[in-house]
Amino acid sequence: REKLLLEEISFDVSKTDRISISGKNGTGKTVFINTLSSIDKSNLEGDTYFREDLKFVFVNQKYDIVSEKLSLIDNLRLRNPSLGIEDTRRYLSNLGFKTELEVNKYASELSGGETARLAFSVVTSMKPDILVLDEPTNNLDIETVEYISEALNVYEGTLIIISHDVSFIDEIGI
């Protein structure tokens, strides 16, 4: 059943803005964020303006940005073919993957928290203009949330996030 999510909304988003979208479960937050971050804007009515050269990266709750069939190194290289091995290792190390064994492991072998950390290694290496996150801390251990917080605190682009985790939102400067 279709419902109108928003009516007569107007907003500007600028570089370095940090925006939190909150509301009850099932109210359309994810639909809204998916529409904003997708190439197809056909669900939007009225006047909409998006800079064509902006790089949106959307990370959903399942971390679909990670390919389970690839190693950790290859996941980063898939999204950044020109990224050198030294930079690839640095991005992985920043999120806790330091040993040769860890970086060459297949993503299918990772725990949920490790998959989240790999997703944020991939995302930070992509250097998006706008990073859109849907409940990034759901079901994660404290150590993983800390890694993600650290990565987001050095991220310099626009951040749009759906999260019910108030302490996490405060910790990342929203």
Salt bridges, closest charged atoms under 4 A:
ASP53 OD1 - ARG51 NE 2.86
ASP87 OD1 - ARG90 NH2 3.10
GLU100 OE1 - ARG89 NH1 2.82
GLU135 OE2 - HIS164 NE2 3.18
